[in-house]
Amino acid sequence: MELFSPQWAQEAREVVDRGPDEAIRATKLESYWTWIDRARESYSSSWALGLRETGQYLRLQWTDGKCVEASIRDEPAADYVLTAAADVWRDILTGEDAGRLLMYRRMRLVRGDVLLFFRSIYFVVESIAAIGRIPASLPAGA
């Protein structure tokens, strides 16, 4: 499966909506997951996760804690827009810590209220990590 394909977008929606399985949850303290569950409960916003080289974006729409829509777009129409280069997406696919990628600004928030975005950062980080666990390859030219 190729990143930024419609099939990948649907897989991404399913994995972020399902949340982490028990094996993933066992890797961190239960209080961490409790915080994420609370942050997620009423979360309603949209994200566009972009690949700089192609200008494509995975847009995820959240409503009341559920990921209700996923699509691939050429326009980053979303409440929060994050972009990363192909090498960063490659790192995500190989299990690099998504929090570290955001903290070191390898994946950058380029649009959206920074303070509101970071109020739910661990929820975002775990969602990006879940997307990275989908077996996929970078699109040609990236």
N, CA and C atoms as an extended XYZ file, in Angstrom:
426
Properties=species:S:1:pos:R:3:atomname:S:1:resname:S:1:resid:I:1 pbc="F F F"
N         0.853       -1.167        0.000 N   MET     1
C         0.000        0.000        0.000 CA  MET     1
C         0.906        1.239        0.000 C   MET     1
N         0.455        2.248       -0.678 N   GLU     2
C         1.251        3.468       -0.799 CA  GLU     2
C         0.689        4.563        0.109 C   GLU     2
N         1.608        5.291        0.774 N   LEU     3
C         1.205        6.459        1.551 CA  LEU     3
C         0.474        7.437        0.648 C   LEU     3
N        -0.497        8.112        1.200 N   PHE     4
C        -1.264        9.147        0.507 CA  PHE     4
C        -2.090        8.586       -0.647 C   PHE     4
N        -2.470        7.317       -0.540 N   SER     5
C        -3.426        6.722       -1.468 CA  SER     5
C        -4.782        6.670       -0.751 C   SER     5
N        -5.879        6.608       -1.490 N   PRO     6
C        -7.198        6.508       -0.839 CA  PRO     6
C        -7.316        5.289        0.089 C   PRO     6
N        -6.739        4.164       -0.314 N   GLN     7
C        -6.786        2.959        0.523 CA  GLN     7
C        -6.057        3.195        1.850 C   GLN     7
N        -4.880        3.830        1.782 N   TRP     8
C        -4.109        4.142        2.990 CA  TRP     8
C        -4.893        5.092        3.887 C   TRP     8
N        -5.561        6.084        3.292 N   ALA     9
C        -6.351        7.038        4.076 CA  ALA     9
C        -7.435        6.314        4.874 C   ALA     9
N        -8.099        5.352        4.249 N   GLN    10
C        -9.146        4.607        4.955 CA  GLN    10
C        -8.566        3.743        6.065 C   GLN    10
N        -7.418        3.137        5.801 N   GLU    11
C        -6.725        2.371        6.857 CA  GLU    11
C        -6.360        3.292        8.013 C   GLU    11
N        -5.864        4.481        7.687 N   ALA    12
C        -5.482        5.443        8.729 CA  ALA    12
C        -6.695        5.813        9.581 C   ALA    12
N        -7.829        6.073        8.942 N   ARG    13
C        -9.033        6.411        9.692 CA  ARG    13
C        -9.414        5.277       10.641 C   ARG    13
N        -9.342        4.069       10.144 N   GLU    14
C        -9.713        2.919       10.975 CA  GLU    14
C        -8.770        2.734       12.158 C   GLU    14
N        -7.457        2.844       11.940 N   VAL    15
C        -6.524        2.604       13.053 CA  VAL    15
C        -6.582        3.704       14.096 C   VAL    15
N        -6.743        4.961       13.679 N   VAL    16
C        -6.818        6.015       14.696 CA  VAL    16
C        -8.147        5.986       15.423 C   VAL    16
N        -9.195        5.589       14.723 N   ASP    17
C       -10.499        5.515       15.370 CA  ASP    17
C       -10.556        4.353       16.362 C   ASP    17
N        -9.921        3.256       16.031 N   ARG    18
C        -9.900        2.073       16.902 CA  ARG    18
C        -9.058        2.324       18.150 C   ARG    18
N        -7.990        3.087       18.018 N   GLY    19
C        -7.112        3.330       19.154 CA  GLY    19
C        -6.130        2.188       19.342 C   GLY    19
N        -5.265        2.305       20.331 N   PRO    20
C        -4.215        1.301       20.535 CA  PRO    20
C        -4.759       -0.022       21.075 C   PRO    20
N        -4.126       -1.106       20.651 N   ASP    21
C        -4.509       -2.410       21.187 CA  ASP    21
C        -3.829       -2.615       22.536 C   ASP    21
N        -4.118       -3.723       23.163 N   GLU    22
C        -3.580       -3.984       24.507 CA  GLU    22
C        -2.047       -4.070       24.524 C   GLU    22
N        -1.452       -4.604       23.464 N   ALA    23
C         0.010       -4.709       23.417 CA  ALA    23
C         0.654       -3.325       23.418 C   ALA    23
N         0.085       -2.389       22.676 N   ILE    24
C         0.608       -1.015       22.641 CA  ILE    24
C         0.347       -0.338       23.977 C   ILE    24
N        -0.848       -0.513       24.511 N   ARG    25
C        -1.179        0.113       25.802 CA  ARG    25
C        -0.248       -0.367       26.916 C   ARG    25
N         0.206       -1.598       26.821 N   ALA    26
C         1.081       -2.156       27.863 CA  ALA    26
C         2.470       -1.510       27.877 C   ALA    26
N         2.805       -0.761       26.852 N   THR    27
C         4.141       -0.154       26.771 CA  THR    27
C         4.258        1.147       27.563 C   THR    27
N         3.107        1.664       28.059 N   LYS    28
C         3.124        2.930       28.799 CA  LYS    28
C         2.218        2.826       30.010 C   LYS    28
N         2.388        3.749       30.931 N   LEU    29
C         1.569        3.756       32.132 CA  LEU    29
C         0.091        3.909       31.816 C   LEU    29
N        -0.741        3.284       32.614 N   GLU    30
C        -2.188        3.379       32.403 CA  GLU    30
C        -2.668        4.825       32.527 C   GLU    30
N        -2.040        5.616       33.395 N   SER    31
C        -2.448        7.023       33.550 CA  SER    31
C        -2.236        7.822       32.260 C   SER    31
N        -1.237        7.450       31.478 N   TYR    32
C        -0.996        8.084       30.177 CA  TYR    32
C        -2.191        7.842       29.266 C   TYR    32
N        -2.650        6.592       29.193 N   TRP    33
C        -3.777        6.251       28.332 CA  TRP    33
C        -5.073        6.846       28.862 C   TRP    33
N        -5.205        6.950       30.176 N   THR    34
C        -6.385        7.584       30.762 CA  THR    34
C        -6.456        9.043       30.327 C   THR    34
N        -5.306        9.734       30.345 N   TRP    35
C        -5.255       11.131       29.905 CA  TRP    35
C        -5.673       11.234       28.433 C   TRP    35
N        -5.147       10.347       27.598 N   ILE    36
C        -5.480       10.357       26.170 CA  ILE    36
C        -6.966       10.073       25.968 C   ILE    36
N        -7.497        9.100       26.687 N   ASP    37
C        -8.918        8.775       26.566 CA  ASP    37
C        -9.788        9.979       26.925 C   ASP    37
N        -9.400       10.710       27.962 N   ARG    38
C       -10.154       11.909       28.353 CA  ARG    38
C       -10.032       13.002       27.294 C   ARG    38
N        -8.838       13.198       26.767 N   ALA    39
C        -8.632       14.215       25.731 CA  ALA    39
C        -9.447       13.880       24.485 C   ALA    39
N        -9.552       12.615       24.200 N   ARG    40
C       -10.249       12.167       22.993 CA  ARG    40
C       -11.769       12.246       23.101 C   ARG    40
N       -12.318       12.048       24.303 N   GLU    41
C       -13.759       11.916       24.505 CA  GLU    41
C       -14.601       12.901       23.704 C   GLU    41
N       -14.252       14.157       23.738 N   SER    42
C       -15.070       15.177       23.073 CA  SER    42
C       -14.296       15.896       21.966 C   SER    42
N       -13.199       15.303       21.527 N   TYR    43
C       -12.352       15.955       20.540 CA  TYR    43
C       -13.081       16.108       19.210 C   TYR    43
N       -13.151       17.328       18.722 N   SER    44
C       -13.773       17.630       17.433 CA  SER    44
C       -12.900       18.651       16.720 C   SER    44
N       -12.200       18.188       15.709 N   SER    45
C       -11.286       19.044       14.970 CA  SER    45
C       -10.871       18.303       13.714 C   SER    45
N       -10.078       18.959       12.877 N   SER    46
C        -9.562       18.280       11.689 CA  SER    46
C        -8.067       18.508       11.583 C   SER    46
N        -7.395       17.500       11.044 N   TRP    47
C        -5.952       17.566       10.828 CA  TRP    47
C        -5.669       17.312        9.358 C   TRP    47
N        -4.642       17.960        8.851 N   ALA    48
C        -4.109       17.641        7.528 CA  ALA    48
C        -2.632       17.334        7.740 C   ALA    48
N        -2.237       16.107        7.456 N   LEU    49
C        -0.856       15.660        7.612 CA  LEU    49
C        -0.251       15.581        6.222 C   LEU    49
N         0.758       16.430        5.948 N   GLY    50
C         1.246       16.558        4.590 CA  GLY    50
C         2.614       15.990        4.315 C   GLY    50
N         2.827       15.679        3.048 N   LEU    51
C         4.115       15.244        2.517 CA  LEU    51
C         4.637       16.386        1.655 C   LEU    51
N         5.694       17.050        2.111 N   ARG    52
C         6.207       18.244        1.424 CA  ARG    52
C         6.521       18.017       -0.046 C   ARG    52
N         7.169       16.907       -0.349 N   GLU    53
C         7.631       16.674       -1.716 CA  GLU    53
C         6.501       16.582       -2.744 C   GLU    53
N         5.349       16.102       -2.329 N   THR    54
C         4.241       15.927       -3.278 CA  THR    54
C         3.114       16.936       -3.079 C   THR    54
N         3.083       17.580       -1.924 N   GLY    55
C         1.997       18.510       -1.641 CA  GLY    55
C         0.679       17.809       -1.342 C   GLY    55
N         0.735       16.526       -1.023 N   GLN    56
C        -0.471       15.770       -0.684 CA  GLN    56
C        -0.673       15.779        0.830 C   GLN    56
N        -1.943       15.687        1.226 N   TYR    57
C        -2.301       15.716        2.632 CA  TYR    57
C        -3.294       14.617        2.953 C   TYR    57
N        -3.087       13.991        4.090 N   LEU    58
C        -4.091       13.106        4.668 CA  LEU    58
C        -4.923       13.994        5.575 C   LEU    58
N        -6.210       14.126        5.267 N   ARG    59
C        -7.097       14.935        6.099 CA  ARG    59
C        -7.953       13.997        6.935 C   ARG    59
N        -7.911       14.206        8.247 N   LEU    60
C        -8.709       13.431        9.194 CA  LEU    60
C        -9.676       14.369        9.891 C   LEU    60
N       -10.933       14.003        9.896 N   GLN    61
C       -11.959       14.795       10.580 CA  GLN    61
C       -12.409       14.053       11.829 C   GLN    61
N       -12.312       14.723       12.966 N   TRP    62
C       -12.722       14.159       14.252 CA  TRP    62
C       -14.004       14.837       14.714 C   TRP    62
N       -14.960       14.047       15.191 N   THR    63
C       -16.203       14.568       15.749 CA  THR    63
C       -16.519       13.771       17.008 C   THR    63
N       -16.565       14.475       18.126 N   ASP    64
C       -16.870       13.848       19.423 CA  ASP    64
C       -16.018       12.609       19.685 C   ASP    64
N       -14.723       12.712       19.400 N   GLY    65
C       -13.787       11.641       19.706 CA  GLY    65
C       -13.704       10.526       18.688 C   GLY    65
N       -14.447       10.620       17.603 N   LYS    66
C       -14.411        9.593       16.550 CA  LYS    66
C       -13.824       10.195       15.294 C   LYS    66
N       -12.989        9.434       14.630 N   CYS    67
C       -12.477        9.857       13.333 CA  CYS    67
C       -13.539        9.458       12.307 C   CYS    67
N       -14.251       10.440       11.793 N   VAL    68
C       -15.418       10.171       10.955 CA  VAL    68
C       -15.138       10.273        9.462 C   VAL    68
N       -13.959       10.809        9.105 N   GLU    69
C       -13.666       10.971        7.681 CA  GLU    69
C       -12.160       11.035        7.468 C   GLU    69
N       -11.727       10.424        6.382 N   ALA    70
C       -10.324       10.503        5.977 CA  ALA    70
C       -10.285       10.621        4.467 C   ALA    70
N        -9.456       11.516        3.978 N   SER    71
C        -9.336       11.687        2.535 CA  SER    71
C        -7.943       12.201        2.204 C   SER    71
N        -7.585       12.058        0.947 N   ILE    72
C        -6.320       12.585        0.444 CA  ILE    72
C        -6.648       13.831       -0.359 C   ILE    72
N        -5.922       14.888       -0.067 N   ARG    73
C        -6.205       16.174       -0.709 CA  ARG    73
C        -4.918       16.868       -1.136 C   ARG    73
N        -5.075       17.751       -2.091 N   ASP    74
C        -3.968       18.608       -2.516 CA  ASP    74
C        -3.984       19.940       -1.782 C   ASP    74
N        -5.088       20.229       -1.106 N   GLU    75
C        -5.231       21.446       -0.317 CA  GLU    75
C        -5.292       21.086        1.161 C   GLU    75
N        -4.554       21.790        1.991 N   PRO    76
C        -4.540       21.448        3.419 CA  PRO    76
C        -5.661       22.118        4.206 C   PRO    76
N        -6.888       21.946        3.793 N   ALA    77
C        -8.026       22.552        4.481 CA  ALA    77
C        -8.318       21.776        5.763 C   ALA    77
N        -7.853       22.302        6.896 N   ALA    78
C        -8.062       21.649        8.186 CA  ALA    78
C        -7.781       22.654        9.300 C   ALA    78
N        -8.252       22.328       10.495 N   ASP    79
C        -7.977       23.181       11.648 CA  ASP    79
C        -6.487       23.215       11.976 C   ASP    79
N        -5.842       22.056       11.826 N   TYR    80
C        -4.410       21.937       12.117 CA  TYR    80
C        -3.728       21.298       10.915 C   TYR    80
N        -2.691       21.943       10.423 N   VAL    81
C        -1.947       21.432        9.278 CA  VAL    81
C        -0.520       21.161        9.731 C   VAL    81
N        -0.091       19.922        9.525 N   LEU    82
C         1.272       19.517        9.846 CA  LEU    82
C         1.919       19.012        8.568 C   LEU    82
N         3.196       19.349        8.388 N   THR    83
C         3.897       18.864        7.207 CA  THR    83
C         5.221       18.232        7.624 C   THR    83
N         5.672       17.322        6.767 N   ALA    84
C         6.952       16.658        6.992 CA  ALA    84
C         7.509       16.226        5.647 C   ALA    84
N         8.826       16.151        5.600 N   ALA    85
C         9.513       15.675        4.403 CA  ALA    85
C         9.435       14.149        4.331 C   ALA    85
N         9.780       13.622        3.168 N   ALA    86
C         9.719       12.175        2.938 CA  ALA    86
C        10.566       11.402        3.945 C   ALA    86
N        11.739       11.924        4.307 N   ASP    87
C        12.582       11.194        5.257 CA  ASP    87
C        11.922       11.074        6.628 C   ASP    87
N        11.110       12.053        6.997 N   VAL    88
C        10.394       11.992        8.273 CA  VAL    88
C         9.276       10.949        8.190 C   VAL    88
N         8.551       10.923        7.071 N   TRP    89
C         7.520        9.898        6.899 CA  TRP    89
C         8.147        8.506        6.903 C   TRP    89
N         9.333        8.387        6.323 N   ARG    90
C        10.047        7.106        6.350 CA  ARG    90
C        10.343        6.722        7.802 C   ARG    90
N        10.769        7.695        8.594 N   ASP    91
C        11.040        7.434       10.011 CA  ASP    91
C         9.769        7.025       10.763 C   ASP    91
N         8.651        7.667       10.445 N   ILE    92
C         7.377        7.310       11.077 CA  ILE    92
C         7.038        5.856       10.768 C   ILE    92
N         7.244        5.463        9.518 N   LEU    93
C         6.935        4.089        9.100 CA  LEU    93
C         7.836        3.047        9.757 C   LEU    93
N         9.009        3.468       10.198 N   THR    94
C         9.925        2.521       10.839 CA  THR    94
C         9.874        2.612       12.364 C   THR    94
N         8.866        3.332       12.887 N   GLY    95
C         8.653        3.328       14.332 CA  GLY    95
C         9.316        4.446       15.107 C   GLY    95
N         9.839        5.446       14.437 N   GLU    96
C        10.426        6.595       15.145 CA  GLU    96
C         9.363        7.216       16.044 C   GLU    96
N         9.777        7.718       17.180 N   ASP    97
C         8.878        8.327       18.156 CA  ASP    97
C         8.243        9.591       17.555 C   ASP    97
N         6.924        9.560       17.352 N   ALA    98
C         6.214       10.698       16.753 CA  ALA    98
C         6.319       11.946       17.631 C   ALA    98
N         6.332       11.767       18.935 N   GLY    99
C         6.493       12.902       19.841 CA  GLY    99
C         7.826       13.589       19.643 C   GLY    99
N         8.861       12.793       19.479 N   ARG   100
C        10.191       13.344       19.235 CA  ARG   100
C        10.229       14.090       17.898 C   ARG   100
N         9.586       13.544       16.885 N   LEU   101
C         9.550       14.202       15.574 CA  LEU   101
C         8.865       15.561       15.658 C   LEU   101
N         7.795       15.648       16.436 N   LEU   102
C         7.125       16.933       16.624 CA  LEU   102
C         7.949       17.868       17.503 C   LEU   102
N         8.526       17.351       18.568 N   MET   103
C         9.303       18.169       19.489 CA  MET   103
C        10.518       18.792       18.801 C   MET   103
N        11.183       18.032       17.937 N   TYR   104
C        12.359       18.541       17.233 CA  TYR   104
C        12.003       19.226       15.923 C   TYR   104
N        10.690       19.435       15.713 N   ARG   105
C        10.163       20.182       14.564 CA  ARG   105
C        10.518       19.558       13.221 C   ARG   105
N        10.668       18.254       13.215 N   ARG   106
C        10.856       17.555       11.937 CA  ARG   106
C         9.508       17.404       11.252 C   ARG   106
N         8.458       17.269       12.045 N   MET   107
C         7.086       17.391       11.559 CA  MET   107
C         6.594       18.686       12.186 C   MET   107
N         6.142       19.607       11.336 N   ARG   108
C         5.832       20.946       11.834 CA  ARG   108
C         4.358       21.294       11.721 C   ARG   108
N         3.884       21.941       12.762 N   LEU   109
C         2.561       22.529       12.725 CA  LEU   109
C         2.701       23.849       11.971 C   LEU   109
N         2.086       23.934       10.803 N   VAL   110
C         2.212       25.142        9.978 CA  VAL   110
C         0.933       25.976        9.956 C   VAL   110
N        -0.152       25.417       10.472 N   ARG   111
C        -1.403       26.168       10.573 CA  ARG   111
C        -2.205       25.630       11.730 C   ARG   111
N        -2.784       26.560       12.485 N   GLY   112
C        -3.621       26.179       13.612 CA  GLY   112
C        -3.149       26.831       14.893 C   GLY   112
N        -4.028       26.926       15.853 N   ASP   113
C        -3.730       27.524       17.143 CA  ASP   113
C        -2.788       26.608       17.924 C   ASP   113
N        -1.569       27.050       18.115 N   VAL   114
C        -0.530       26.232       18.747 CA  VAL   114
C        -0.940       25.797       20.151 C   VAL   114
N        -1.466       26.707       20.946 N   LEU   115
C        -1.832       26.361       22.321 CA  LEU   115
C        -2.947       25.324       22.372 C   LEU   115
N        -3.965       25.484       21.545 N   LEU   116
C        -5.043       24.493       21.525 CA  LEU   116
C        -4.547       23.158       21.000 C   LEU   116
N        -3.697       23.195       19.994 N   PHE   117
C        -3.157       21.961       19.431 CA  PHE   117
C        -2.400       21.169       20.496 C   PHE   117
N        -1.535       21.843       21.243 N   PHE   118
C        -0.701       21.139       22.214 CA  PHE   118
C        -1.453       20.725       23.475 C   PHE   118
N        -2.691       21.163       23.645 N   ARG   119
C        -3.499       20.682       24.771 CA  ARG   119
C        -3.821       19.199       24.607 C   ARG   119
N        -3.794       18.717       23.370 N   SER   120
C        -4.110       17.307       23.100 CA  SER   120
C        -2.942       16.592       22.437 C   SER   120
N        -1.742       17.034       22.692 N   ILE   121
C        -0.574       16.562       21.945 CA  ILE   121
C        -0.355       15.056       22.049 C   ILE   121
N        -0.549       14.453       23.208 N   TYR   122
C        -0.280       13.019       23.311 CA  TYR   122
C        -1.289       12.198       22.505 C   TYR   122
N        -2.504       12.692       22.414 N   PHE   123
C        -3.510       12.067       21.564 CA  PHE   123
C        -3.057       12.145       20.102 C   PHE   123
N        -2.565       13.292       19.679 N   VAL   124
C        -2.061       13.466       18.309 CA  VAL   124
C        -0.864       12.546       18.074 C   VAL   124
N         0.075       12.541       18.995 N   VAL   125
C         1.284       11.722       18.877 CA  VAL   125
C         0.914       10.244       18.726 C   VAL   125
N         0.026        9.748       19.552 N   GLU   126
C        -0.342        8.332       19.469 CA  GLU   126
C        -1.108        8.025       18.184 C   GLU   126
N        -1.848        8.986       17.685 N   SER   127
C        -2.548        8.790       16.407 CA  SER   127
C        -1.553        8.711       15.256 C   SER   127
N        -0.556        9.590       15.250 N   ILE   128
C         0.479        9.550       14.207 CA  ILE   128
C         1.253        8.236       14.303 C   ILE   128
N         1.561        7.813       15.518 N   ALA   129
C         2.264        6.534       15.694 CA  ALA   129
C         1.430        5.376       15.143 C   ALA   129
N         0.123        5.403       15.373 N   ALA   130
C        -0.758        4.349       14.856 CA  ALA   130
C        -0.757        4.351       13.329 C   ALA   130
N        -0.771        5.518       12.736 N   ILE   131
C        -0.712        5.632       11.274 CA  ILE   131
C         0.603        5.042       10.773 C   ILE   131
N         1.673        5.269       11.503 N   GLY   132
C         2.989        4.749       11.122 CA  GLY   132
C         3.091        3.237       11.176 C   GLY   132
N         2.196        2.596       11.909 N   ARG   133
C         2.221        1.127       11.989 CA  ARG   133
C         1.496        0.455       10.821 C   ARG   133
N         0.881        1.237        9.961 N   ILE   134
C         0.235        0.681        8.770 CA  ILE   134
C         1.345        0.355        7.759 C   ILE   134
N         1.453       -0.890        7.319 N   PRO   135
C         2.493       -1.224        6.327 CA  PRO   135
C         2.249       -0.429        5.037 C   PRO   135
N         3.211        0.412        4.675 N   ALA   136
C         3.047        1.264        3.497 CA  ALA   136
C         4.417        1.699        2.985 C   ALA   136
N         4.414        2.220        1.771 N   SER   137
C         5.641        2.752        1.173 CA  SER   137
C         5.376        4.179        0.702 C   SER   137
N         6.447        4.917        0.556 N   LEU   138
C         6.323        6.292        0.074 CA  LEU   138
C         5.928        6.299       -1.394 C   LEU   138
N         5.171        7.317       -1.813 N   PRO   139
C         4.801        7.406       -3.226 CA  PRO   139
C         6.034        7.678       -4.107 C   PRO   139
N         5.941        7.315       -5.355 N   ALA   140
C         7.043        7.574       -6.299 CA  ALA   140
C         7.319        9.074       -6.334 C   ALA   140
N         8.560        9.422       -6.381 N   GLY   141
C         8.951       10.825       -6.441 CA  GLY   141
C         9.082       11.498       -5.087 C   GLY   141
N         8.872       10.758       -4.022 N   ALA   142
C         8.987       11.358       -2.689 CA  ALA   142
C        10.283       10.939       -2.018 C   ALA   142
